[in-house]
Amino acid sequence: MASTLLHLSALAFFPALMALSASMDLLTFTIPNRLCAVLLLGYLIFAVLLGVPAVDILLNISCALAILIVAFVMFNLGWVGGGDAKLAAATAAWLGWTAILDYGVAAAIFGGILTLIILGARTAPLPAVFGRIDWLARLHNANAGVPYGIALAAAGLMQYPNSSIWAAIA
């Protein structure tokens, strides 16, 4: 029973936090630091409890650190937000080196589609009834960015079955 609960918790934890991060980014254009920290800490806890080999855990953490460095270069160039950089790194801990390239490609494709949809929607006037909804008005603002955390979360969910946590449960 305890093993089943652990497995179900591990299966649900990552998707729940990915959904929360995407929602937060959509509604507030912010991905809280504590959310990324909980995601990373959750990986470490579940990996240990599920018996993922220490070398695999260390490799996944090295992947997260590499992605953090690359993402912060992108942040400094103004290409992504700071929350996006931290979310990508925390997600990389879950996915590791074996899935990180597919994650990056999927995030780029999803992000491109999301950007085109938002930019297209911004060309049309926002109906007044929707303009009173803060997050919709912010999303429609031509000077605002794109909530890229949505694309990062979708790509992470797509790659989750390729993770060491998933393999440890299966």
VOGU-137513 format. One line per field, with one value per residue: residue number from 1; residue in three letters; x, y, z of N, C-alpha, C in turn. Coordinates in nm, 2 decimals. Example, Ala and Ser with C-alpha at 12.3 -4.5 7.8 and 13.67 -1.06 7.14 Angstrom:
<nodes>
seq 1/2
type ALA/SER
n.xx 1.32/1.28
n.yy -0.57/-0.22
n.zz 0.78/0.71
ca.xx 1.23/1.37
ca.yy -0.45/-0.11
ca.zz 0.78/0.71
c.xx 1.32/1.29
c.yy -0.33/0.00
c.zz 0.78/0.79
</nodes>
This chain:
<nodes>
seq 1/2/3/4/5/6/7/8/9/10/11/12/13/14/15/16/17/18/19/20/21/22/23/24/25/26/27/28/29/30/31/32/33/34/35/36/37/38/39/40/41/42/43/44/45/46/47/48/49/50/51/52/53/54/55/56/57/58/59/60/61/62/63/64/65/66/67/68/69/70/71/72/73/74/75/76/77/78/79/80/81/82/83/84/85/86/87/88/89/90/91/92/93/94/95/96/97/98/99/100/101/102/103/104/105/106/107/108/109/110/111/112/113/114/115/116/117/118/119/120/121/122/123/124/125/126/127/128/129/130/131/132/133/134/135/136/137/138/139/140/141/142/143/144/145/146/147/148/149/150/151/152/153/154/155/156/157/158/159/160/161/162/163/164/165/166/167/168/169/170
type MET/ALA/SER/THR/LEU/LEU/HIS/LEU/SER/ALA/LEU/ALA/PHE/PHE/PRO/ALA/LEU/MET/ALA/LEU/SER/ALA/SER/MET/ASP/LEU/LEU/THR/PHE/THR/ILE/PRO/ASN/ARG/LEU/CYS/ALA/VAL/LEU/LEU/LEU/GLY/TYR/LEU/ILE/PHE/ALA/VAL/LEU/LEU/GLY/VAL/PRO/ALA/VAL/ASP/ILE/LEU/LEU/ASN/ILE/SER/CYS/ALA/LEU/ALA/ILE/LEU/ILE/VAL/ALA/PHE/VAL/MET/PHE/ASN/LEU/GLY/TRP/VAL/GLY/GLY/GLY/ASP/ALA/LYS/LEU/ALA/ALA/ALA/THR/ALA/ALA/TRP/LEU/GLY/TRP/THR/ALA/ILE/LEU/ASP/TYR/GLY/VAL/ALA/ALA/ALA/ILE/PHE/GLY/GLY/ILE/LEU/THR/LEU/ILE/ILE/LEU/GLY/ALA/ARG/THR/ALA/PRO/LEU/PRO/ALA/VAL/PHE/GLY/ARG/ILE/ASP/TRP/LEU/ALA/ARG/LEU/HIS/ASN/ALA/ASN/ALA/GLY/VAL/PRO/TYR/GLY/ILE/ALA/LEU/ALA/ALA/ALA/GLY/LEU/MET/GLN/TYR/PRO/ASN/SER/SER/ILE/TRP/ALA/ALA/ILE/ALA
n.xx 0.08/0.19/0.39/0.25/0.12/0.34/0.43/0.21/0.21/0.46/0.42/0.22/0.32/0.51/0.36/0.16/0.29/0.40/0.17/0.08/0.29/0.27/0.01/0.04/0.23/0.08/-0.13/-0.01/0.24/0.46/0.68/0.70/0.99/0.99/0.83/0.99/1.20/1.07/1.00/1.26/1.35/1.16/1.22/1.46/1.39/1.19/1.35/1.54/1.38/1.26/1.46/1.64/1.95/2.24/2.43/2.28/2.11/2.30/2.39/2.16/2.13/2.36/2.28/2.07/2.21/2.37/2.17/2.06/2.28/2.29/2.03/2.03/2.22/2.06/1.86/2.00/2.05/1.80/1.61/1.45/1.25/1.35/1.22/1.14/1.39/1.47/1.27/1.31/1.56/1.49/1.31/1.48/1.63/1.45/1.43/1.68/1.99/1.93/1.68/1.69/1.75/1.53/1.34/1.42/1.38/1.11/1.01/1.09/0.94/0.67/0.68/0.72/0.48/0.30/0.38/0.33/0.05/-0.03/0.08/-0.07/-0.33/-0.30/-0.32/-0.58/-0.85/-0.91/-1.21/-1.41/-1.53/-1.36/-1.13/-1.15/-1.06/-0.79/-0.56/-0.61/-0.60/-0.34/-0.21/-0.28/-0.16/0.06/0.32/0.39/0.55/0.57/0.41/0.62/0.65/0.44/0.49/0.73/0.64/0.45/0.63/0.79/0.60/0.55/0.79/0.81/0.75/0.99/1.17/1.39/1.26/1.01/1.09/1.18/0.94/0.80
n.yy -0.12/0.13/0.15/0.17/0.41/0.58/0.55/0.65/0.91/1.00/0.98/1.18/1.42/1.57/1.63/1.78/2.00/2.10/2.18/2.38/2.56/2.64/2.76/2.96/3.12/3.20/3.34/3.54/3.61/3.52/3.29/3.15/3.15/2.96/2.76/2.65/2.56/2.37/2.19/2.09/2.00/1.80/1.62/1.52/1.40/1.21/1.06/0.94/0.80/0.62/0.46/0.53/0.51/0.65/0.76/0.82/1.01/1.22/1.27/1.37/1.60/1.73/1.78/1.96/2.18/2.25/2.33/2.54/2.72/2.77/2.87/3.10/3.25/3.29/3.44/3.67/3.77/3.85/3.68/3.49/3.47/3.51/3.33/3.14/3.04/2.92/2.73/2.57/2.46/2.32/2.14/1.99/1.85/1.65/1.52/1.47/1.39/1.21/1.28/1.55/1.69/1.63/1.75/2.02/2.07/2.02/2.21/2.44/2.42/2.42/2.66/2.84/2.80/2.89/3.15/3.26/3.23/3.40/3.65/3.68/3.69/3.93/4.12/4.17/4.37/4.37/4.25/4.46/4.35/4.14/4.29/4.38/4.18/4.11/3.93/3.86/4.11/4.18/3.97/4.03/4.27/4.44/4.51/4.33/4.02/3.67/3.41/3.18/2.97/2.80/2.66/2.53/2.37/2.21/2.07/1.94/1.77/1.61/1.47/1.34/1.06/0.95/0.98/0.91/0.88/0.79/0.55/0.42/0.38/0.22
n.zz 0.00/0.09/-0.10/-0.33/-0.29/-0.28/-0.55/-0.70/-0.60/-0.69/-0.97/-1.00/-0.90/-1.05/-1.30/-1.18/-1.07/-1.31/-1.44/-1.26/-1.28/-1.55/-1.54/-1.35/-1.49/-1.72/-1.60/-1.44/-1.55/-1.42/-1.27/-0.97/-0.76/-0.55/-0.64/-0.84/-0.68/-0.52/-0.71/-0.79/-0.54/-0.49/-0.70/-0.61/-0.36/-0.44/-0.62/-0.45/-0.27/-0.45/-0.53/-0.73/-0.89/-0.74/-0.91/-1.14/-1.04/-0.98/-1.24/-1.35/-1.20/-1.28/-1.54/-1.50/-1.39/-1.61/-1.79/-1.65/-1.66/-1.94/-1.98/-1.83/-1.96/-2.19/-2.07/-1.99/-2.24/-2.30/-2.41/-2.27/-1.97/-1.62/-1.45/-1.64/-1.71/-1.46/-1.43/-1.65/-1.58/-1.34/-1.44/-1.61/-1.42/-1.36/-1.61/-1.72/-1.90/-2.10/-2.21/-2.25/-2.49/-2.66/-2.51/-2.52/-2.80/-2.83/-2.65/-2.79/-3.02/-2.93/-2.80/-3.01/-3.15/-2.96/-2.93/-3.19/-3.19/-2.98/-3.06/-3.30/-3.20/-3.06/-3.26/-3.32/-3.19/-2.84/-2.70/-2.50/-2.27/-2.21/-2.16/-1.91/-1.75/-1.57/-1.63/-1.90/-2.03/-1.98/-2.12/-2.37/-2.42/-2.63/-2.56/-2.37/-2.28/-2.37/-2.22/-2.16/-2.00/-2.03/-2.26/-2.18/-1.98/-2.11/-2.28/-2.10/-1.98/-2.19/-2.22/-1.98/-1.95/-2.03/-1.83/-1.54/-1.31/-1.39/-1.50/-1.28/-1.14/-1.32
ca.xx 0.00/0.28/0.46/0.15/0.10/0.46/0.44/0.11/0.26/0.57/0.36/0.13/0.39/0.57/0.26/0.08/0.37/0.41/0.04/0.08/0.38/0.21/-0.10/0.10/0.29/-0.03/-0.21/0.07/0.37/0.56/0.69/0.77/1.11/0.96/0.78/1.10/1.27/0.99/1.01/1.39/1.36/1.07/1.29/1.56/1.32/1.13/1.46/1.60/1.27/1.23/1.58/1.72/2.09/2.30/2.50/2.18/2.07/2.40/2.39/2.04/2.16/2.45/2.20/2.00/2.31/2.41/2.06/2.06/2.38/2.25/1.91/2.06/2.27/1.95/1.79/2.08/2.03/1.66/1.54/1.36/1.24/1.42/1.14/1.15/1.52/1.47/1.18/1.38/1.66/1.43/1.26/1.60/1.66/1.36/1.44/1.82/2.06/1.87/1.56/1.70/1.75/1.39/1.27/1.45/1.32/0.96/0.98/1.10/0.82/0.55/0.70/0.70/0.34/0.23/0.41/0.25/-0.10/-0.05/0.10/-0.18/-0.44/-0.28/-0.35/-0.72/-0.88/-0.96/-1.34/-1.41/-1.57/-1.24/-1.03/-1.16/-1.00/-0.65/-0.46/-0.63/-0.56/-0.19/-0.17/-0.31/-0.07/0.17/0.45/0.42/0.62/0.49/0.43/0.68/0.64/0.34/0.56/0.82/0.56/0.40/0.74/0.82/0.50/0.56/0.91/0.81/0.76/1.13/1.25/1.44/1.15/0.91/1.15/1.19/0.81/0.76
ca.yy 0.00/0.25/0.16/0.22/0.56/0.65/0.55/0.74/1.05/1.04/1.00/1.30/1.54/1.64/1.69/1.88/2.13/2.16/2.25/2.50/2.66/2.70/2.84/3.08/3.21/3.25/3.44/3.64/3.63/3.49/3.15/3.17/3.07/2.85/2.65/2.58/2.50/2.25/2.09/2.03/1.92/1.69/1.52/1.46/1.31/1.09/0.97/0.86/0.70/0.52/0.38/0.57/0.50/0.78/0.82/0.88/1.14/1.32/1.30/1.46/1.73/1.80/1.83/2.08/2.29/2.29/2.40/2.67/2.81/2.81/2.94/3.23/3.32/3.34/3.54/3.79/3.82/3.90/3.59/3.43/3.53/3.44/3.22/3.03/2.98/2.83/2.62/2.47/2.38/2.22/2.03/1.92/1.75/1.53/1.45/1.42/1.40/1.12/1.34/1.70/1.74/1.62/1.85/2.15/2.08/2.03/2.35/2.54/2.41/2.46/2.80/2.91/2.80/2.97/3.29/3.29/3.24/3.52/3.76/3.69/3.74/4.07/4.21/4.20/4.44/4.29/4.30/4.54/4.26/4.07/4.39/4.40/4.06/4.15/3.85/3.86/4.24/4.17/3.88/4.10/4.38/4.42/4.53/4.22/3.90/3.55/3.32/3.07/2.86/2.71/2.57/2.45/2.27/2.11/1.99/1.86/1.66/1.52/1.39/1.28/0.91/0.91/1.01/0.81/0.86/0.71/0.42/0.36/0.33/0.11
ca.zz 0.00/0.09/-0.22/-0.43/-0.26/-0.33/-0.69/-0.74/-0.57/-0.78/-1.10/-1.00/-0.85/-1.16/-1.38/-1.10/-1.07/-1.44/-1.47/-1.18/-1.33/-1.67/-1.50/-1.29/-1.60/-1.80/-1.52/-1.37/-1.62/-1.32/-1.22/-0.84/-0.73/-0.46/-0.73/-0.91/-0.58/-0.48/-0.82/-0.78/-0.42/-0.52/-0.78/-0.52/-0.27/-0.51/-0.68/-0.34/-0.22/-0.55/-0.55/-0.85/-0.86/-0.71/-1.03/-1.22/-0.97/-1.00/-1.38/-1.37/-1.14/-1.37/-1.65/-1.45/-1.38/-1.74/-1.85/-1.57/-1.72/-2.08/-1.97/-1.78/-2.08/-2.27/-1.99/-2.00/-2.37/-2.31/-2.48/-2.18/-1.84/-1.52/-1.41/-1.74/-1.69/-1.35/-1.46/-1.75/-1.51/-1.25/-1.53/-1.66/-1.32/-1.37/-1.73/-1.73/-2.03/-2.20/-2.27/-2.26/-2.63/-2.71/-2.43/-2.58/-2.93/-2.80/-2.59/-2.89/-3.12/-2.85/-2.77/-3.14/-3.18/-2.86/-2.97/-3.31/-3.15/-2.90/-3.15/-3.39/-3.12/-3.03/-3.38/-3.31/-3.06/-2.73/-2.66/-2.37/-2.16/-2.17/-2.12/-1.76/-1.68/-1.57/-1.70/-2.04/-2.07/-1.98/-2.22/-2.50/-2.43/-2.73/-2.49/-2.28/-2.34/-2.39/-2.10/-2.22/-1.91/-2.08/-2.36/-2.11/-1.90/-2.21/-2.33/-1.98/-1.96/-2.31/-2.20/-1.85/-1.96/-2.06/-1.71/-1.45/-1.21/-1.46/-1.52/-1.14/-1.11/-1.41
c.xx 0.09/0.35/0.37/0.13/0.22/0.47/0.33/0.15/0.37/0.52/0.28/0.21/0.44/0.46/0.18/0.16/0.40/0.28/0.03/0.17/0.33/0.09/-0.06/0.15/0.18/-0.10/-0.14/0.20/0.48/0.56/0.77/0.89/1.08/0.90/0.89/1.18/1.20/1.00/1.15/1.40/1.27/1.14/1.39/1.50/1.26/1.24/1.52/1.50/1.25/1.35/1.65/1.86/2.15/2.37/2.40/2.13/2.17/2.41/2.27/2.06/2.26/2.38/2.13/2.09/2.35/2.29/2.04/2.16/2.33/2.13/1.94/2.14/2.16/1.87/1.87/2.07/1.89/1.57/1.43/1.36/1.32/1.35/1.14/1.29/1.53/1.38/1.24/1.48/1.60/1.37/1.37/1.64/1.58/1.39/1.58/1.87/1.99/1.75/1.57/1.69/1.60/1.31/1.29/1.38/1.17/0.93/0.99/0.98/0.70/0.56/0.67/0.55/0.26/0.26/0.33/0.10/-0.12/-0.03/-0.01/-0.30/-0.43/-0.31/-0.49/-0.75/-0.94/-1.10/-1.34/-1.45/-1.45/-1.13/-1.04/-1.10/-0.85/-0.55/-0.48/-0.58/-0.40/-0.14/-0.19/-0.22/0.05/0.30/0.48/0.49/0.52/0.52/0.48/0.68/0.54/0.40/0.66/0.75/0.51/0.51/0.79/0.73/0.51/0.68/0.91/0.82/0.90/1.22/1.29/1.34/1.05/0.96/1.15/1.05/0.77/0.84
c.yy 0.13/0.26/0.21/0.37/0.64/0.66/0.65/0.89/1.09/1.06/1.14/1.43/1.62/1.71/1.80/2.01/2.19/2.24/2.38/2.60/2.72/2.79/2.97/3.18/3.27/3.36/3.56/3.68/3.61/3.35/3.17/3.09/2.95/2.73/2.57/2.50/2.37/2.15/2.02/1.94/1.79/1.58/1.45/1.36/1.19/1.00/0.89/0.76/0.59/0.43/0.41/0.57/0.64/0.84/0.88/1.01/1.25/1.36/1.40/1.59/1.81/1.86/1.96/2.20/2.34/2.37/2.53/2.77/2.86/2.90/3.08/3.31/3.38/3.45/3.67/3.85/3.87/3.81/3.52/3.50/3.45/3.32/3.10/2.96/2.88/2.71/2.52/2.39/2.28/2.11/1.94/1.81/1.63/1.45/1.40/1.43/1.32/1.19/1.49/1.75/1.74/1.72/1.99/2.17/2.10/2.17/2.46/2.54/2.46/2.61/2.89/2.91/2.89/3.12/3.34/3.31/3.37/3.65/3.78/3.74/3.89/4.17/4.25/4.28/4.34/4.34/4.36/4.44/4.18/4.16/4.41/4.28/4.09/4.06/3.84/4.00/4.23/4.08/3.94/4.22/4.36/4.44/4.42/4.10/3.79/3.46/3.18/2.95/2.76/2.61/2.48/2.34/2.17/2.02/1.89/1.74/1.56/1.42/1.32/1.12/0.86/0.94/0.89/0.78/0.77/0.56/0.35/0.31/0.21/-0.01
c.zz 0.00/-0.04/-0.33/-0.42/-0.31/-0.48/-0.75/-0.72/-0.66/-0.92/-1.11/-0.97/-0.96/-1.25/-1.31/-1.10/-1.21/-1.48/-1.39/-1.24/-1.46/-1.64/-1.44/-1.40/-1.68/-1.72/-1.47/-1.44/-1.52/-1.28/-1.09/-0.82/-0.64/-0.54/-0.79/-0.80/-0.53/-0.59/-0.81/-0.65/-0.43/-0.60/-0.69/-0.42/-0.33/-0.57/-0.57/-0.30/-0.32/-0.59/-0.68/-0.81/-0.84/-0.83/-1.13/-1.17/-1.00/-1.15/-1.41/-1.31/-1.22/-1.49/-1.61/-1.44/-1.51/-1.81/-1.78/-1.63/-1.86/-2.07/-1.92/-1.88/-2.16/-2.20/-2.00/-2.14/-2.40/-2.39/-2.40/-2.05/-1.74/-1.47/-1.51/-1.73/-1.58/-1.36/-1.55/-1.67/-1.41/-1.33/-1.58/-1.55/-1.33/-1.50/-1.76/-1.88/-2.14/-2.27/-2.29/-2.40/-2.68/-2.63/-2.49/-2.72/-2.91/-2.75/-2.70/-2.99/-3.05/-2.83/-2.90/-3.17/-3.09/-2.89/-3.09/-3.28/-3.08/-2.98/-3.25/-3.32/-3.08/-3.14/-3.38/-3.18/-2.96/-2.69/-2.52/-2.25/-2.11/-2.12/-1.97/-1.68/-1.69/-1.65/-1.85/-2.10/-2.08/-2.09/-2.36/-2.52/-2.52/-2.67/-2.39/-2.35/-2.36/-2.27/-2.14/-2.13/-1.95/-2.17/-2.28/-2.03/-2.00/-2.26/-2.22/-1.96/-2.07/-2.28/-2.07/-1.86/-1.99/-1.94/-1.63/-1.35/-1.27/-1.47/-1.38/-1.10/-1.19/-1.37
</nodes>
